[in-house]
Amino acid sequence: MENLKTYIHLCLLTIILLLGACDDMTDKELPITGGVVGEENTAEIYILCEGLFNQNNSTLARHTFADNRTITNYFQTLNRRGMGDTANDMQLYDDKLFIVVNVSSQVEVIDWKSGLSIKQIPILQENGSSRQPRSMAFYQDKAYVCCFDGTVVRIDINSLTIDGTVQVGRNPDGICVQNSKLYVSNSGGLDTDGIGPDTTVSVIDLASFSKIKDITVGSNPGKIMAGWGNTVLVITRGDNIEKGDYHLIEIDCSLDEVSHTFSEKALNFTVNDELIYLYDYQYSTQSTTYKVLNQRNRQVVSEQFITDGTTIATPYGIFINPFNGNVYITDAYTYNVKGDILCFNPQGQLQYRLNNVGMNPNTIVFSDRASQSKVDDVPDNTDTNKAFANKVLEYRPAPGQYMNTTTMAYKEGFTEDDVLAYATERIKDKYIISLGGFGGYITLGFDAPINNVSGAYDFKVYGNAYYNMYGTTTGKLGGSAEPGIVLVSKDMNGNGLPDDEWYELAGSEYGTANETRGYEITYHRPTPLDGNVRWTDNRGGEGYVLRNTFHTQPSYYPLWVEENEITFTGTRLKDNAINENNMWIGYCYGWGYADNHPNNTEMSQFKIDWAVDDNGHSITLDQVDFVRIYTAINQDAGTMGEISTEVMTIENLHYKQ
């Protein structure tokens, strides 16, 4: 699915492909730069960070101005779980934060005062497959969510249930309310049938919740907002952005017709009364411009809004603080590191900057009141993090599409020791680490042993699996499952090293026809280095870890390894990914495997009681000190790439402070 998501990114300019994670569950005091650290009439801001597609690592940060404190993972700190995969939109309405989580296909509803989750509303089709919700708008007591399946879903905000749907155009990307009507931009950005982008904005009468008409605005419409007067503004992104084929369009909502096409280009914009703040990337000069337009007279107010020389690497969102008119711009940098928030006054001068708020910050919500959450009582990470893995003792990833990137704990010039040290940093920060193809493994250690409590789950493995499909033929839940086999070991000799006997935790497929025991695979260094990585196995099979156009690093073979061959041995599970309607679905096995079910489900937890020896005999262990996980499937899943288990951290469920 990674490659499909990149296609979406190129069409929609909003969703990021590059793999990574930023699921820090701790409270961090972040540096604030820029001088002024207060915001007039503003108590706090909430920052939604979408993370990276297929990584289940969206985050929500909160910054309070009374104490200038930023909690980078506000939601997870309070709710002890993640929000899901690729959160795209957020609004504060009726004292609730509503968050649209696209890939997880749900709307997360949070009580604003406490910060606690009230409900997760699944946004699914009748057959249980994902609608892929994208953006939302509110009117009176209803929330309206546009979905990539071509629908708008209506949610009653009192009962928090879906009470209607209406069909619009293809892959709607944006939604807004104006003149008691909904306006939905239909991008067609997921087109894989050669039809091309959509060109319309659908108009929906809110009273009857029915479509009135489609307005032709131009190719691939995206960002849409209510404008000055009785208008709506929408960006059309055309067929060739690099050649300037994109426009800012005005719609007259009295006639529901296009009333003006601005000559100024815009990749993103926001509105403050009659003023339009926008940014645009000049491909010819490789520079970004920030302009201000007056919509009333359609004149340029400022050719360069930022007046103090502040530079922004990769603008990702632009917002107006409704309580004082300050302009906020988010910076995503390279998309796979934590981004920043920059606040400018209306004169374009930087007021302050919040650094490292989260990966790909895409939405900011402002509040003039202080919430009453108990997050201020949550202790720093000294105690709470002791329940989690804190060291990587072994890390031997197999070749894959994320090899030689930070997702595999690598930076240019790293040695094996450097990789191991960096992997430890990432695990401590609860960043996703990829294990690569079949056999790639990681061994984790803890601050204290994990005790075996008979009949109870003893530890939890955090990965990035999610659900978006229930297979009528497989009878299984599916989405991005990339199962890994889990082993445990007790430090019998007391030397702190994972050199004692290992025992497999027998999962649901143990001893069935769905596994091949004693499977051995050898990966061969490609020549040239940027070629496909050939593999051979001990069953007479051979194939390749295939390169793709979306991961173009120098090699998919580990550059820090001197040997020309790498061999892994273990148990291979039957392929779990199926191509259904041009979408690869990784179906979940029952239980007992890492990165197989979402982190908020029971099936992401493990019992030491499941331990067996090499002969399949049950083993009784009072505790374990080490956990090892390896990718258990050898499958190329087309647009999804090779199946590769990902690990974020492991939690000792019996740890007591």
C-alpha positions as CSV (number, residue, x, y, z in Angstrom):
1,M,0.0,0.0,0.0
2,E,3.0,2.3,0.3
3,N,3.2,2.9,-3.4
4,L,-0.6,3.6,-3.7
5,K,-0.3,6.2,-1.0
6,T,2.5,7.9,-2.8
7,Y,0.2,8.1,-5.8
8,I,-2.3,9.8,-3.5
9,H,0.4,12.2,-2.2
10,L,1.3,13.3,-5.7
11,C,-2.3,13.9,-6.6
12,L,-3.5,15.5,-3.3
13,L,-0.2,17.1,-2.0
14,T,-1.2,16.2,1.5
15,I,-0.5,12.6,2.5
16,I,3.1,11.5,3.0
17,L,4.6,8.2,2.0
18,L,8.0,8.1,3.7
19,L,8.0,5.6,6.6
20,G,8.8,6.6,10.1
21,A,7.2,7.1,13.5
22,C,6.8,9.5,16.3
23,D,4.8,7.9,19.0
24,D,6.4,9.4,22.1
25,M,4.1,8.8,25.1
26,T,5.9,11.2,27.4
27,D,5.4,14.8,28.4
28,K,8.2,16.9,26.9
29,E,9.2,20.5,27.6
30,L,9.9,21.9,24.1
31,P,12.1,24.9,23.3
32,I,10.1,28.0,22.3
33,T,11.9,30.5,20.1
34,G,11.1,33.8,18.5
35,G,10.7,36.1,21.5
36,V,7.0,36.6,22.4
37,V,5.6,33.4,24.1
38,G,2.1,34.5,24.8
39,E,-1.0,34.7,22.6
40,E,-3.7,37.3,23.2
41,N,-7.1,35.9,24.1
42,T,-5.8,32.3,23.6
43,A,-5.5,29.7,26.3
44,E,-4.2,26.7,24.3
45,I,-3.7,25.2,20.9
46,Y,-4.0,21.6,19.7
47,I,-1.8,20.3,17.0
48,L,-2.7,17.3,14.9
49,C,0.2,15.4,13.4
50,E,-0.7,12.8,10.8
51,G,2.5,10.8,11.1
52,L,3.2,8.6,8.1
53,F,0.9,6.4,6.1
54,N,0.6,2.8,7.2
55,Q,2.6,3.5,10.4
56,N,-0.3,4.0,12.8
57,N,1.6,6.9,14.4
58,S,-0.7,10.0,14.3
59,T,-0.3,12.2,17.3
60,L,-2.0,15.0,19.0
61,A,0.0,17.7,20.8
62,R,-1.3,20.4,23.2
63,H,0.4,23.7,24.0
64,T,-0.8,25.8,26.9
65,F,0.2,29.5,27.0
66,A,-0.2,29.9,30.8
67,D,2.9,27.8,31.4
68,N,4.3,27.6,27.8
69,R,4.2,23.9,28.1
70,T,3.9,21.6,25.1
71,I,2.8,17.9,25.6
72,T,3.8,16.3,22.3
73,N,1.7,13.2,22.7
74,Y,-1.2,14.6,24.6
75,F,-3.8,12.0,23.5
76,Q,-1.7,8.9,24.1
77,T,-0.5,10.2,27.5
78,L,-4.1,10.4,28.7
79,N,-5.7,7.5,26.8
80,R,-2.8,5.0,26.8
81,R,-3.2,4.2,23.2
82,G,-2.6,5.8,19.8
83,M,-5.2,7.5,17.6
84,G,-4.5,5.4,14.6
85,D,-3.2,5.8,11.1
86,T,-3.0,9.1,9.1
87,A,-5.2,11.6,11.0
88,N,-6.1,14.2,8.4
89,D,-8.5,16.7,10.0
90,M,-9.5,18.0,13.4
91,Q,-12.1,20.5,14.7
92,L,-13.3,21.6,18.2
93,Y,-17.1,21.7,18.3
94,D,-19.6,21.4,21.2
95,D,-16.7,21.0,23.7
96,K,-15.5,17.9,21.8
97,L,-12.4,17.4,19.6
98,F,-13.4,15.5,16.4
99,I,-10.5,13.9,14.6
100,V,-10.7,12.3,11.2
101,V,-8.4,9.3,10.9
102,N,-8.2,8.4,7.3
103,V,-6.4,5.0,7.0
104,S,-7.9,3.7,10.3
105,S,-11.3,4.8,8.8
106,Q,-12.7,6.3,12.0
107,V,-13.6,9.6,13.7
108,E,-12.0,9.9,17.1
109,V,-14.2,11.9,19.5
110,I,-12.4,13.4,22.5
111,D,-13.9,15.2,25.5
112,W,-12.1,18.6,25.2
113,K,-12.2,19.3,29.0
114,S,-10.6,16.0,30.1
115,G,-8.7,15.0,27.0
116,L,-10.2,11.5,27.2
117,S,-11.7,9.6,24.3
118,I,-15.4,9.4,24.3
119,K,-15.9,7.2,21.2
120,Q,-14.3,6.0,18.0
121,I,-16.9,6.1,15.2
122,P,-16.1,3.6,12.5
123,I,-16.6,5.1,9.0
124,L,-17.3,1.9,7.0
125,Q,-19.2,0.8,4.0
126,E,-22.1,-1.7,4.4
127,N,-19.7,-4.6,3.7
128,G,-17.3,-3.5,6.4
129,S,-14.6,-2.0,4.1
130,S,-13.2,1.4,4.7
131,R,-14.7,4.6,3.4
132,Q,-11.4,6.4,4.0
133,P,-12.7,9.5,5.7
134,R,-10.8,12.7,4.8
135,S,-12.1,16.0,6.0
136,M,-15.1,17.3,8.1
137,A,-17.4,20.3,8.5
138,F,-20.1,21.1,11.1
139,Y,-23.5,22.7,10.9
140,Q,-25.9,23.0,13.8
141,D,-26.0,19.5,15.5
142,K,-24.4,17.5,12.7
143,A,-20.9,16.7,11.6
144,Y,-20.3,16.0,7.9
145,V,-17.3,13.9,6.8
146,C,-16.3,13.5,3.2
147,C,-14.8,10.1,2.3
148,F,-12.6,8.9,-0.5
149,D,-15.2,6.3,-1.4
150,G,-17.3,9.1,-3.0
151,T,-19.6,9.8,-0.1
152,V,-20.4,12.3,2.6
153,V,-21.3,10.8,6.0
154,R,-23.5,12.7,8.4
155,I,-22.9,12.2,12.2
156,D,-25.3,13.3,14.9
157,I,-23.1,15.0,17.4
158,N,-25.4,14.2,20.3
159,S,-25.7,10.5,19.8
160,L,-22.3,10.2,18.0
161,T,-23.9,7.9,15.4
162,I,-24.0,8.0,11.7
163,D,-27.5,8.9,10.5
164,G,-27.1,9.5,6.8
165,T,-24.9,9.3,3.7
166,V,-25.0,11.0,0.3
167,Q,-23.1,10.3,-2.9
168,V,-20.9,13.0,-4.3
169,G,-18.0,12.9,-6.8
170,R,-14.8,10.8,-6.9
171,N,-12.4,10.9,-3.9
172,P,-13.7,14.0,-2.2
173,D,-10.8,15.8,-0.6
174,G,-12.3,18.8,1.2
175,I,-15.6,20.0,2.6
176,C,-17.0,23.3,4.0
177,V,-20.3,25.0,4.9
178,Q,-21.6,28.2,3.3
179,N,-25.1,29.6,2.9
180,S,-26.7,26.6,4.6
181,K,-25.1,24.3,2.0
182,L,-22.2,21.9,1.9
183,Y,-19.5,22.3,-0.7
184,V,-17.4,19.2,-1.4
185,S,-14.3,19.2,-3.6
186,N,-14.0,16.0,-5.6
187,S,-10.4,15.3,-6.4
188,G,-10.5,12.0,-8.3
189,G,-6.9,11.7,-6.9
190,L,-7.1,8.0,-6.3
191,D,-7.9,7.2,-9.9
192,T,-6.2,4.0,-11.0
193,D,-8.4,3.3,-14.0
194,G,-7.1,6.0,-16.3
195,I,-10.2,8.2,-16.1
196,G,-8.1,11.1,-14.7
197,P,-8.9,13.5,-11.9
198,D,-12.4,14.8,-11.1
199,T,-13.2,18.4,-11.9
200,T,-16.2,19.2,-9.7
201,V,-17.4,20.6,-6.4
202,S,-20.6,19.0,-5.3
203,V,-23.3,21.2,-3.6
204,I,-25.4,19.5,-0.9
205,D,-28.6,21.0,0.5
206,L,-28.3,20.6,4.3
207,A,-32.0,20.6,5.0
208,S,-32.7,17.6,2.8
209,F,-29.2,16.2,2.8
210,S,-29.3,15.7,-0.9
211,K,-27.0,16.8,-3.8
212,I,-28.2,19.8,-5.7
213,K,-25.6,20.0,-8.4
214,D,-22.0,19.6,-9.4
215,I,-20.0,22.7,-10.3
216,T,-17.2,22.3,-12.8
217,V,-14.2,24.1,-11.3
218,G,-11.1,22.5,-12.9
219,S,-8.9,19.4,-12.6
220,N,-8.2,17.8,-9.2
221,P,-9.9,20.2,-6.7
222,G,-8.6,20.0,-3.2
223,K,-8.5,22.5,-0.3
224,I,-11.8,24.3,0.1
225,M,-13.0,26.9,2.5
226,A,-15.8,29.4,3.0
227,G,-14.6,32.8,1.7
228,W,-15.6,36.4,2.2
229,G,-19.2,37.3,1.6
230,N,-21.3,34.5,0.1
231,T,-18.4,32.6,-1.6
232,V,-16.4,29.5,-1.4
233,L,-12.7,29.3,-2.3
234,V,-11.1,26.1,-3.7
235,I,-7.7,25.1,-5.1
236,T,-7.6,23.1,-8.3
237,R,-4.3,21.2,-8.6
238,G,-4.5,20.4,-12.3
239,D,-2.6,17.7,-14.2
240,N,0.9,19.2,-14.0
241,I,1.7,21.3,-11.0
242,E,5.3,21.8,-12.0
243,K,4.1,23.6,-15.1
244,G,1.8,25.9,-13.2
245,D,-1.4,24.0,-14.0
246,Y,-3.2,24.8,-10.7
247,H,-5.5,27.7,-9.6
248,L,-7.4,29.4,-6.8
249,I,-11.0,29.5,-7.7
250,E,-13.9,31.5,-6.3
251,I,-17.5,30.2,-6.3
252,D,-20.5,32.4,-6.0
253,C,-22.8,30.5,-3.6
254,S,-25.9,32.5,-4.6
255,L,-25.6,31.1,-8.1
256,D,-23.4,28.1,-7.3
257,E,-21.2,29.0,-10.2
258,V,-17.5,29.9,-10.6
259,S,-17.2,33.6,-10.3
260,H,-13.5,34.2,-10.5
261,T,-10.1,32.6,-11.1
262,F,-7.3,34.3,-9.3
263,S,-4.1,34.9,-11.2
264,E,-2.0,34.2,-8.1
265,K,-1.1,30.5,-7.6
266,A,-1.7,28.7,-4.4
267,L,-0.8,25.3,-3.0
268,N,-2.5,26.0,0.3
269,F,-4.4,28.9,1.8
270,T,-6.5,30.1,4.7
271,V,-9.1,32.9,5.1
272,N,-9.4,35.8,7.7
273,D,-12.5,37.8,6.7
274,E,-11.7,39.3,3.3
275,L,-8.0,38.4,3.4
276,I,-6.6,35.3,1.9
277,Y,-3.2,34.1,3.1
278,L,-1.6,31.6,0.8
279,Y,1.7,30.0,-0.1
280,D,3.0,28.7,-3.4
281,Y,6.1,26.9,-4.5
282,Q,8.0,28.3,-7.5
283,Y,9.4,25.3,-9.3
284,S,11.5,27.4,-11.6
285,T,13.4,29.0,-8.6
286,Q,12.8,26.3,-6.1
287,S,11.5,28.9,-3.6
288,T,8.3,29.4,-1.6
289,T,6.3,32.6,-1.7
290,Y,3.8,33.7,1.0
291,K,1.2,36.2,-0.3
292,V,-1.9,38.0,1.1
293,L,-4.8,38.8,-1.2
294,N,-7.9,40.9,-0.6
295,Q,-10.8,38.9,-1.8
296,R,-13.2,41.9,-1.8
297,N,-11.3,43.8,-4.5
298,R,-9.2,40.8,-5.7
299,Q,-5.9,42.7,-5.2
300,V,-2.6,41.6,-3.8
301,V,-2.1,43.1,-0.3
302,S,1.4,41.7,0.2
303,E,3.7,40.0,-2.3
304,Q,5.7,38.5,0.6
305,F,3.9,38.1,3.9
306,I,6.9,37.0,5.9
307,T,8.7,40.2,6.5
308,D,11.5,39.3,8.9
309,G,13.5,36.9,6.9
310,T,12.2,33.7,8.6
311,T,12.6,30.7,6.4
312,I,10.3,27.6,6.4
313,A,11.7,24.4,4.9
314,T,8.5,22.7,3.9
315,P,5.2,24.5,4.7
316,Y,2.5,21.9,5.4
317,G,-0.4,23.9,6.7
318,I,-1.6,27.5,7.2
319,F,-4.1,28.7,9.8
320,I,-5.5,31.8,11.4
321,N,-5.9,32.2,15.1
322,P,-9.5,33.5,15.3
323,F,-9.0,35.2,18.6
324,N,-6.2,37.6,17.5
325,G,-5.6,37.2,13.8
326,N,-2.1,35.7,14.1
327,V,-1.0,33.4,11.3
328,Y,0.3,29.9,11.9
329,I,2.3,27.9,9.5
330,T,3.5,24.3,10.0
331,D,6.9,23.1,8.8
332,A,7.2,19.4,7.9
333,Y,10.9,19.5,6.9
334,T,11.6,16.2,5.2
335,Y,8.3,14.6,6.2
336,N,10.0,11.9,8.3
337,V,11.2,14.0,11.2
338,K,9.2,16.0,13.7
339,G,7.9,19.3,12.5
340,D,7.5,22.8,13.9
341,I,4.8,25.4,14.4
342,L,5.6,29.0,13.5
343,C,3.4,31.9,14.7
344,F,3.5,35.2,12.8
345,N,1.6,38.4,13.7
346,P,-0.5,40.0,10.9
347,Q,2.6,42.1,9.9
348,G,4.5,38.9,9.0
349,Q,6.9,38.9,12.0
350,L,7.7,35.7,13.8
351,Q,6.2,35.7,17.3
352,Y,7.4,32.3,18.5
353,R,8.1,28.8,17.2
354,L,7.3,25.5,18.8
355,N,9.9,22.9,17.8
356,N,9.5,19.2,17.3
357,V,5.7,19.0,17.9
358,G,5.2,15.9,15.9
359,M,5.6,14.3,12.4
360,N,3.8,16.1,9.6
361,P,1.7,18.7,11.6
362,N,-1.3,19.3,9.4
363,T,-4.0,20.9,11.6
364,I,-4.1,23.5,14.4
365,V,-7.1,24.2,16.6
366,F,-7.3,27.2,19.0
367,S,-9.1,27.6,22.3
368,D,-9.8,30.7,24.3
369,R,-10.5,28.5,27.4
370,A,-8.2,26.2,29.3
371,S,-9.1,22.6,29.4
372,Q,-9.3,20.7,32.7
373,S,-7.5,17.5,31.8
374,K,-5.4,15.7,34.4
375,V,-2.4,15.5,32.1
376,D,-0.7,18.0,34.3
377,D,-0.6,15.3,37.0
378,V,1.1,12.8,34.7
379,P,4.7,12.4,35.9
380,D,7.6,12.8,33.6
381,N,8.9,9.8,31.7
382,T,11.3,8.7,34.5
383,D,8.8,6.3,36.0
384,T,6.2,5.7,33.3
385,N,8.7,4.7,30.7
386,K,10.3,2.0,32.9
387,A,7.4,-0.3,31.8
388,F,8.7,-0.2,28.3
389,A,11.7,-1.7,26.5
390,N,14.7,0.5,26.9
391,K,17.5,-1.3,25.0
392,V,18.1,-3.0,21.7
393,L,20.5,-5.8,22.2
394,E,20.4,-7.2,18.7
395,Y,19.2,-5.7,15.5
396,R,19.6,-7.5,12.2
397,P,17.1,-6.4,9.6
398,A,16.6,-8.2,6.4
399,P,16.7,-6.3,3.0
400,G,13.7,-4.2,2.2
401,Q,12.4,-0.9,0.8
402,Y,13.2,1.0,4.0
403,M,16.8,-0.3,4.3
404,N,19.5,2.3,4.9
405,T,16.9,4.9,6.1
406,T,16.2,6.1,9.6
407,T,13.3,3.6,9.8
408,M,16.0,1.0,9.9
409,A,18.1,3.0,12.3
410,Y,20.6,4.0,9.7
411,K,22.3,7.3,8.7
412,E,25.0,7.7,6.1
413,G,28.3,6.2,7.2
414,F,26.9,4.3,10.2
415,T,28.7,1.2,11.4
416,E,26.9,-1.8,12.9
417,D,27.5,-0.4,16.4
418,D,26.1,2.9,15.3
419,V,23.0,1.2,13.9
420,L,22.5,-0.7,17.2
421,A,22.9,2.5,19.3
422,Y,20.5,4.4,17.0
423,A,18.0,1.6,17.2
424,T,18.1,1.8,21.0
425,E,17.4,5.6,20.7
426,R,14.4,4.9,18.5
427,I,12.9,2.2,20.7
428,K,13.3,4.5,23.8
429,D,11.4,7.2,21.9
430,K,8.9,4.7,20.6
431,Y,9.7,5.2,17.0
432,I,8.8,2.6,14.5
433,I,11.7,0.2,13.5
434,S,11.3,-1.9,10.4
435,L,12.6,-5.5,10.4
436,G,12.7,-5.8,6.6
437,G,11.8,-9.1,4.8
438,F,11.6,-12.6,6.2
439,G,13.9,-13.3,9.1
440,G,14.9,-9.7,9.9
441,Y,14.9,-9.5,13.7
442,I,15.3,-7.3,16.8
443,T,16.0,-8.3,20.4
444,L,14.8,-6.0,23.2
445,G,15.7,-5.7,26.9
446,F,13.9,-4.0,29.8
447,D,14.5,-2.2,33.1
448,A,13.0,-5.1,35.0
449,P,12.0,-8.7,34.1
450,I,8.6,-9.4,32.8
451,N,6.8,-11.7,35.3
452,N,4.6,-14.6,34.1
453,V,1.2,-14.1,35.7
454,S,-0.7,-17.3,35.0
455,G,-3.7,-16.8,32.8
456,A,-2.9,-13.1,32.2
457,Y,-1.4,-11.2,29.3
458,D,2.2,-10.4,30.3
459,F,3.4,-7.9,27.7
460,K,2.2,-6.0,24.7
461,V,4.0,-5.4,21.4
462,Y,3.3,-2.1,19.7
463,G,3.4,-2.2,15.9
464,N,1.6,-0.3,13.2
465,A,-1.2,-2.7,12.1
466,Y,-4.6,-1.4,11.4
467,Y,-8.0,-2.7,10.1
468,N,-9.8,-1.5,7.1
469,M,-11.4,-4.6,5.6
470,Y,-13.3,-7.7,6.6
471,G,-12.8,-10.3,4.0
472,T,-15.9,-12.2,2.9
473,T,-13.7,-14.9,1.4
474,T,-11.1,-15.0,4.1
475,G,-13.4,-14.5,7.0
476,K,-10.6,-12.4,8.6
477,L,-10.0,-8.8,9.6
478,G,-7.4,-7.2,7.4
479,G,-5.6,-4.0,6.7
480,S,-1.8,-3.7,7.1
481,A,-1.0,-6.9,9.1
482,E,2.6,-7.9,8.7
483,P,3.0,-10.7,11.3
484,G,6.2,-11.4,13.2
485,I,6.9,-14.4,15.4
486,V,7.8,-13.6,19.0
487,L,10.3,-15.4,21.1
488,V,11.3,-15.0,24.8
489,S,14.3,-15.8,26.9
490,K,15.3,-15.7,30.6
491,D,18.7,-14.5,31.6
492,M,19.6,-17.8,33.3
493,N,23.4,-17.0,33.5
494,G,22.8,-13.5,34.8
495,N,25.2,-11.8,32.4
496,G,22.6,-9.4,30.9
497,L,23.1,-10.8,27.4
498,P,20.5,-12.6,25.2
499,D,22.7,-15.8,25.0
500,D,20.5,-18.2,26.9
501,E,17.9,-20.5,25.3
502,W,15.1,-19.0,23.3
503,Y,11.4,-20.2,23.3
504,E,8.8,-19.4,20.7
505,L,5.4,-18.1,21.8
506,A,3.1,-20.5,20.0
507,G,0.5,-18.3,18.1
508,S,-2.7,-19.3,16.5
509,E,-1.0,-20.9,13.4
510,Y,1.5,-22.9,15.4
511,G,1.5,-26.6,14.3
512,T,-0.9,-25.9,11.4
513,A,-0.5,-26.0,7.6
514,N,-0.1,-22.2,7.6
515,E,3.5,-22.5,8.8
516,T,6.8,-23.9,7.4
517,R,9.2,-24.7,10.1
518,G,13.0,-24.8,9.5
519,Y,12.7,-22.3,6.7
520,E,16.0,-20.7,5.7
521,I,16.5,-17.7,3.4
522,T,19.7,-16.1,2.0
523,Y,19.8,-12.6,0.6
524,H,22.5,-11.7,-1.9
525,R,24.2,-8.3,-2.2
526,P,23.0,-6.9,-5.6
527,T,25.3,-5.7,-8.3
528,P,25.0,-2.9,-8.9
529,L,24.0,-1.9,-5.3
530,D,20.8,-0.1,-6.4
531,G,19.5,-3.3,-8.1
532,N,16.8,-5.7,-6.8
533,V,18.0,-7.9,-3.9
534,R,18.0,-11.6,-4.9
535,W,17.0,-14.3,-2.4
536,T,17.2,-18.0,-2.4
537,D,15.8,-20.5,0.2
538,N,16.3,-24.0,1.4
539,R,13.2,-25.2,-0.4
540,G,14.4,-24.5,-3.9
541,G,12.7,-21.1,-4.1
542,E,14.2,-17.9,-5.3
543,G,13.0,-14.4,-6.0
544,Y,13.8,-10.7,-5.4
545,V,13.1,-7.9,-2.9
546,L,12.0,-5.5,-5.6
547,R,12.9,-1.8,-5.8
548,N,10.2,0.7,-6.4
549,T,10.1,4.3,-7.5
550,F,9.1,5.6,-4.1
551,H,12.1,4.4,-2.1
552,T,15.2,5.4,-4.1
553,Q,18.0,5.2,-1.5
554,P,21.3,3.7,-2.8
555,S,20.5,0.1,-1.9
556,Y,17.9,-2.2,-0.3
557,Y,20.8,-4.3,1.1
558,P,22.3,-3.1,4.4
559,L,25.3,-0.8,3.6
560,W,26.9,-1.4,7.0
561,V,27.1,-5.2,6.4
562,E,30.4,-6.3,4.9
563,E,29.3,-9.8,3.9
564,N,27.8,-10.4,0.4
565,E,25.2,-12.8,1.8
566,I,22.9,-12.7,4.8
567,T,21.1,-15.8,6.0
568,F,18.1,-16.1,8.3
569,T,16.4,-19.2,9.7
570,G,13.0,-19.5,11.3
571,T,9.4,-20.4,10.8
572,R,7.7,-19.0,7.7
573,L,4.0,-18.2,7.9
574,K,1.8,-18.6,4.9
575,D,1.4,-15.4,2.8
576,N,-1.3,-13.2,4.3
577,A,-1.7,-10.3,1.7
578,I,-4.3,-10.5,-1.0
579,N,-4.9,-8.1,-3.9
580,E,-8.6,-7.1,-3.8
581,N,-9.9,-4.6,-6.3
582,N,-6.4,-3.2,-6.9
583,M,-5.8,-2.8,-3.1
584,W,-3.4,-5.0,-1.2
585,I,-4.9,-6.1,2.1
586,G,-2.7,-7.7,4.7
587,Y,-5.1,-10.1,6.6
588,C,-4.5,-10.8,10.3
589,Y,-3.8,-14.1,11.8
590,G,-5.8,-15.0,14.9
591,W,-3.4,-14.1,17.7
592,G,0.2,-14.5,19.0
593,Y,2.0,-12.4,16.4
594,A,3.6,-9.0,16.5
595,D,2.3,-6.2,14.1
596,N,-0.7,-8.4,13.3
597,H,-3.6,-6.6,15.0
598,P,-3.9,-2.9,16.0
599,N,-2.3,-1.7,19.3
600,N,-5.6,-1.0,20.9
601,T,-6.8,-4.7,20.6
602,E,-6.4,-7.6,22.9
603,M,-4.6,-9.5,20.1
604,S,-1.5,-7.2,20.4
605,Q,-0.9,-8.7,23.9
606,F,1.1,-11.9,24.7
607,K,1.3,-14.5,27.4
608,I,4.6,-16.1,28.5
609,D,2.4,-19.3,29.1
610,W,2.5,-19.8,25.3
611,A,6.2,-20.6,25.3
612,V,7.3,-23.8,23.7
613,D,10.7,-25.4,23.0
614,D,12.1,-26.6,19.7
615,N,10.2,-29.8,20.0
616,G,6.9,-28.1,20.6
617,H,6.8,-28.9,24.3
618,S,5.3,-26.3,26.7
619,I,7.8,-24.5,28.8
620,T,7.1,-23.0,32.2
621,L,9.0,-19.7,32.8
622,D,8.4,-17.6,35.9
623,Q,9.7,-14.5,34.0
624,V,11.6,-13.4,30.9
625,D,14.3,-10.8,30.4
626,F,14.5,-10.6,26.6
627,V,12.0,-10.6,23.7
628,R,12.9,-11.2,20.1
629,I,10.7,-10.6,17.1
630,Y,11.3,-11.5,13.5
631,T,9.4,-11.1,10.2
632,A,7.6,-14.4,9.6
633,I,6.3,-13.9,6.0
634,N,8.3,-13.9,2.7
635,Q,5.9,-12.2,0.3
636,D,6.0,-9.4,-2.2
637,A,2.7,-7.6,-2.0
638,G,2.9,-5.5,-5.1
639,T,2.1,-1.9,-4.2
640,M,2.5,-2.7,-0.6
641,G,6.1,-3.9,-1.1
642,E,7.6,-6.7,0.8
643,I,5.9,-7.8,4.0
644,S,7.9,-6.4,6.8
645,T,7.1,-6.5,10.6
646,E,7.4,-3.2,12.3
647,V,8.0,-2.7,16.0
648,M,7.5,0.5,18.1
649,T,8.1,-0.8,21.6
650,I,7.1,-3.5,24.1
651,E,5.3,-2.8,27.3
652,N,5.7,-4.9,30.5
653,L,2.0,-5.2,31.5
654,H,2.9,-6.1,35.1
655,Y,5.4,-3.4,35.8
656,K,4.7,-1.5,39.0
657,Q,6.4,1.8,39.8
